[in-house]
């Protein structure tokens, strides 16, 4: 029994159940990759330059 089913008032019923679309999860994943890849590249390259300072 779900949270919603447990908290219905007497006489109420769930008419429609739905789930989140997969795109809702894919968008943050793509944004994370787009941000983390350049950031990690920059950090790795900046560590190489520290030895020459």
C-alpha positions in Angstrom: 0.0 0.0 0.0 1.4 3.4 -1.0 1.6 6.5 1.0 -1.2 8.0 -0.9 -3.4 5.0 -0.5 -2.9 5.0 3.3 -3.9 8.7 3.6 -7.1 8.8 1.6 -10.2 10.0 3.4 -13.1 7.6 3.5 -14.8 7.6 0.1 -11.8 8.9 -1.8 -10.1 6.8 -4.4 -7.1 7.1 -6.7 -8.4 7.7 -10.3 -5.1 7.8 -12.2 -1.5 6.7 -11.4 1.5 7.8 -13.3 5.3 7.6 -13.3 8.1 10.1 -14.3 9.3 10.1 -17.9 12.8 8.8 -18.4 13.8 12.2 -19.8 13.4 13.7 -16.4 16.3 11.5 -15.2 18.4 11.8 -18.4 18.5 15.6 -18.5 20.4 16.0 -15.2 22.7 13.2 -16.2 23.7 15.0 -19.5 24.1 18.3 -17.7 26.4 16.6 -15.1 28.5 15.1 -17.8 28.8 18.3 -19.7 29.9 20.1 -16.5 32.1 17.4 -15.0 34.1 16.5 -18.1 35.5 20.0 -18.7 36.0 20.6 -15.0 38.0 17.3 -14.6 40.0 18.1 -17.7 40.9 21.5 -16.3 41.8 20.1 -12.9 44.0 17.4 -14.4 45.8 19.9 -16.7 46.3 22.5 -13.9 47.9 19.8 -11.7 50.5 19.2 -14.5 51.4 22.9 -14.6 52.1 23.1 -10.9 55.4 21.4 -11.3 56.7 24.2 -13.6 55.9 27.1 -11.3 
